[in-house]
C-alpha cells in the first residue's frame, strides 16, 4: 500500500467523496470500526483519514486520540453538520492535524480542501511499528 491511501469512516466507497478522492489520485479504503482502522494504520502508510461524523458510529474524540497514539500528526478530515461544527472547535482543540468540513460542501470542495491540507502537512507518516 502506498501513502496515497485515505481511510474512510462513515463514507462508503460508492459515494461521491470516495469517487472524487480516487479521481484526485488517492486510494480510498473503507473501514467500519476503530479496531480495523487502527490495525490498518499500524500496518500501512496512509495520507490521512476522512470521517463523516454524522454517519460514523465511533466516538470521534476517542478516535482522534487513538490515531494520535499510532500515527502522531496524521491528517484527519472531519465532515460535520452545522451543530457539530459549532461545538467542534473545543473538541478538536489541541489537534493541529484535524481539519473540519461542513456536510453542505460539495464533494469536490471537501476533497480539494483535504488535498491541500495533506500537502500542507506532508511529512513521512510511518506507523508506530515501522516498515513492515
Secondary structure by P-SEA (a helix, b strand, c coil): ccccbbbbcccccccaaaaaaaaabbbbbbbccaaaaaaaaacccccbbbbcccccccaaaaaaaaaaacccccbbbbbbcaaaaaaccccccccccbbbbbccccaaaaaaaaaaaaaaaccccccccccc
